[in-house]
Amino acid sequence: MAQLLVRHLEDDVKAKLQRRTRAHGRSTEEEVRDTLRNAVRAENQPRAAGGSRLAARFAGIGLADDIPELRGHQARPADLRP
C-alpha cells in the first residue's frame, strides 16, 4: 500500500478533521483514508442534472405529479402571512 505525507495543512482543516474523526469514532488516519476514497469515487461518477437529483431524493414521499417549468415566468415573492 502507498503512503502519503501532507505538509502545510491549515490548522482549521486539521481541527475540522479531528472533529469528524471523533464524530465517526475512528482514527484520524482512517478518517483521511475514507475522505480521500470518497472524493476519488465521487469524481468518477457521472452527476445527474439537478432536477433528476431532486426527483430521486423526494421519490418516496408521495410527490408523483410533475412540477411545471417556470422558465419565462416572472418570479413572485412568497406570501408567508398566516
Backbone as CSV, one residue per row, in Angstrom:
resi,resn,N_x,N_y,N_z,CA_x,CA_y,CA_z,C_x,C_y,C_z
1,MET,0.832,-1.180,0.000,0.000,0.000,0.000,0.877,1.244,0.000
2,ALA,0.371,2.296,-0.601,1.103,3.551,-0.697,0.944,4.372,0.573
3,GLN,1.883,5.263,0.778,1.813,6.205,1.890,1.794,7.610,1.327
4,LEU,1.193,8.511,2.084,1.072,9.899,1.657,1.359,10.792,2.857
5,LEU,2.221,11.754,2.668,2.546,12.727,3.709,1.993,14.075,3.269
6,VAL,1.212,14.714,4.123,0.621,16.009,3.800,1.265,17.055,4.690
7,ARG,1.928,17.998,4.073,2.572,19.087,4.816,1.779,20.379,4.631
8,HIS,1.970,21.286,5.556,1.394,22.635,5.491,-0.144,22.601,5.445
9,LEU,-0.737,21.719,6.215,-2.188,21.654,6.338,-2.640,22.760,7.285
10,GLU,-3.621,23.531,6.876,-4.105,24.631,7.699,-4.644,24.107,9.023
11,ASP,-4.455,24.889,10.082,-4.885,24.486,11.417,-6.394,24.236,11.484
12,ASP,-7.189,25.082,10.807,-8.640,24.894,10.867,-9.068,23.620,10.145
13,VAL,-8.360,23.249,9.087,-8.674,22.000,8.384,-8.375,20.818,9.300
14,LYS,-7.243,20.872,9.975,-6.879,19.800,10.905,-7.907,19.690,12.024
15,ALA,-8.339,20.825,12.570,-9.314,20.813,13.658,-10.649,20.214,13.200
16,LYS,-11.087,20.594,12.016,-12.345,20.042,11.489,-12.216,18.550,11.241
17,LEU,-11.068,18.133,10.752,-10.828,16.711,10.517,-10.852,15.946,11.835
18,GLN,-10.276,16.513,12.868,-10.297,15.860,14.181,-11.712,15.777,14.737
19,ARG,-12.539,16.788,14.501,-13.943,16.728,14.939,-14.683,15.616,14.206
20,ARG,-14.451,15.512,12.893,-15.080,14.427,12.120,-14.614,13.069,12.610
21,THR,-13.335,12.989,12.942,-12.762,11.739,13.445,-13.476,11.309,14.719
22,ARG,-13.634,12.240,15.651,-14.329,11.909,16.902,-15.793,11.543,16.639
23,ALA,-16.440,12.281,15.759,-17.856,12.008,15.470,-18.057,10.624,14.856
24,HIS,-17.102,10.186,14.044,-17.210,8.881,13.391,-16.580,7.764,14.212
25,GLY,-15.926,8.104,15.318,-15.364,7.095,16.204,-14.230,6.288,15.588
26,ARG,-13.351,6.945,14.866,-12.222,6.226,14.273,-10.970,7.092,14.324
27,SER,-9.873,6.510,13.906,-8.601,7.225,13.949,-8.567,8.293,12.861
28,THR,-7.690,9.276,13.069,-7.514,10.327,12.068,-7.050,9.718,10.747
29,GLU,-6.171,8.755,10.833,-5.666,8.102,9.618,-6.799,7.440,8.834
30,GLU,-7.670,6.730,9.528,-8.792,6.081,8.844,-9.768,7.116,8.291
31,GLU,-9.981,8.202,9.006,-10.866,9.272,8.527,-10.322,9.873,7.234
32,VAL,-9.017,10.127,7.200,-8.385,10.686,5.994,-8.489,9.701,4.840
33,ARG,-8.226,8.414,5.098,-8.353,7.398,4.031,-9.763,7.377,3.463
34,ASP,-10.763,7.387,4.352,-12.152,7.336,3.907,-12.534,8.595,3.133
35,THR,-12.085,9.756,3.604,-12.372,11.022,2.926,-11.769,11.031,1.527
36,LEU,-10.522,10.619,1.410,-9.874,10.572,0.091,-10.543,9.550,-0.821
37,ARG,-10.870,8.392,-0.271,-11.536,7.344,-1.053,-12.866,7.860,-1.614
38,ASN,-13.656,8.527,-0.779,-14.952,9.059,-1.220,-14.788,10.180,-2.239
39,ALA,-13.778,11.021,-2.067,-13.556,12.118,-3.018,-13.216,11.580,-4.394
40,VAL,-12.382,10.575,-4.456,-11.993,10.000,-5.745,-13.155,9.226,-6.358
41,ARG,-13.907,8.525,-5.538,-15.052,7.754,-6.037,-16.099,8.693,-6.630
42,ALA,-16.390,9.796,-5.947,-17.390,10.752,-6.425,-16.943,11.414,-7.722
43,GLU,-15.639,11.591,-7.883,-15.113,12.226,-9.092,-15.385,11.382,-10.340
44,ASN,-15.427,10.081,-10.184,-15.595,9.187,-11.323,-17.051,8.875,-11.643
45,GLN,-17.970,9.348,-10.831,-19.377,9.072,-11.075,-20.011,10.221,-11.840
46,PRO,-20.762,9.910,-12.889,-21.441,10.997,-13.609,-22.492,11.632,-12.711
47,ARG,-22.585,12.936,-12.780,-23.557,13.658,-11.965,-24.845,13.854,-12.742
48,ALA,-25.929,13.526,-12.093,-27.231,13.737,-12.703,-27.558,15.226,-12.671
49,ALA,-28.429,15.639,-13.538,-28.887,17.031,-13.545,-29.594,17.331,-12.230
50,GLY,-29.634,18.594,-11.857,-30.217,18.993,-10.579,-31.639,18.509,-10.381
51,GLY,-32.447,18.628,-11.407,-33.836,18.176,-11.295,-33.937,16.679,-11.072
52,SER,-33.069,15.921,-11.708,-33.067,14.467,-11.527,-32.663,14.097,-10.108
53,ARG,-31.679,14.813,-9.567,-31.256,14.533,-8.189,-32.373,14.865,-7.212
54,LEU,-33.073,15.982,-7.435,-34.188,16.345,-6.557,-35.316,15.323,-6.661
55,ALA,-35.639,14.913,-7.871,-36.702,13.923,-8.059,-36.355,12.617,-7.361
56,ALA,-35.097,12.195,-7.453,-34.678,10.958,-6.797,-34.761,11.094,-5.281
57,ARG,-34.377,12.253,-4.764,-34.392,12.461,-3.315,-35.803,12.393,-2.746
58,PHE,-36.799,12.936,-3.466,-38.150,13.000,-2.952,-39.077,11.947,-3.567
59,ALA,-38.537,10.962,-4.238,-39.338,9.963,-4.947,-40.252,9.170,-4.016
60,GLY,-39.810,8.872,-2.812,-40.585,8.000,-1.945,-41.558,8.687,-1.022
61,ILE,-41.837,9.977,-1.191,-42.700,10.657,-0.223,-44.010,11.149,-0.826
62,GLY,-44.387,10.627,-1.955,-45.695,10.927,-2.495,-45.791,12.125,-3.413
63,LEU,-44.699,12.646,-3.896,-44.750,13.746,-4.851,-44.655,13.172,-6.256
64,ALA,-45.739,12.593,-6.727,-45.729,11.908,-8.006,-46.010,12.838,-9.189
65,ASP,-46.694,13.952,-8.936,-47.043,14.860,-10.028,-45.822,15.645,-10.486
66,ASP,-45.762,15.896,-11.776,-44.688,16.714,-12.306,-44.850,18.149,-11.836
67,ILE,-43.752,18.807,-11.626,-43.758,20.224,-11.259,-43.565,21.005,-12.550
68,PRO,-44.463,21.933,-12.859,-44.368,22.642,-14.139,-43.116,23.510,-14.214
69,GLU,-42.632,23.663,-15.419,-41.478,24.538,-15.670,-41.849,25.977,-15.381
70,LEU,-40.906,26.743,-14.898,-41.156,28.147,-14.605,-40.358,29.069,-15.510
71,ARG,-39.691,28.510,-16.487,-38.907,29.359,-17.380,-39.822,30.332,-18.111
72,GLY,-39.390,31.576,-18.178,-40.161,32.585,-18.882,-41.231,33.244,-18.037
73,HIS,-41.426,32.793,-16.805,-42.426,33.378,-15.924,-41.761,34.363,-14.972
74,GLN,-42.477,35.396,-14.609,-41.985,36.379,-13.667,-41.918,35.769,-12.266
75,ALA,-40.831,35.973,-11.562,-40.697,35.486,-10.192,-41.598,36.297,-9.281
76,ARG,-42.229,35.646,-8.319,-43.099,36.309,-7.361,-42.601,36.018,-5.955
77,PRO,-42.663,36.988,-5.073,-42.259,36.712,-3.678,-43.275,35.805,-3.009
78,ALA,-42.814,35.001,-2.102,-43.694,34.100,-1.362,-44.541,34.896,-0.377
79,ASP,-45.786,34.490,-0.217,-46.674,35.105,0.768,-46.612,34.247,2.014
80,LEU,-45.911,34.717,3.051,-45.691,33.932,4.259,-46.594,34.342,5.409
81,ARG,-47.586,35.156,5.117,-48.529,35.568,6.173,-49.420,34.401,6.568
82,PRO,-49.744,34.305,7.881,-50.623,33.202,8.336,-52.048,33.355,7.881
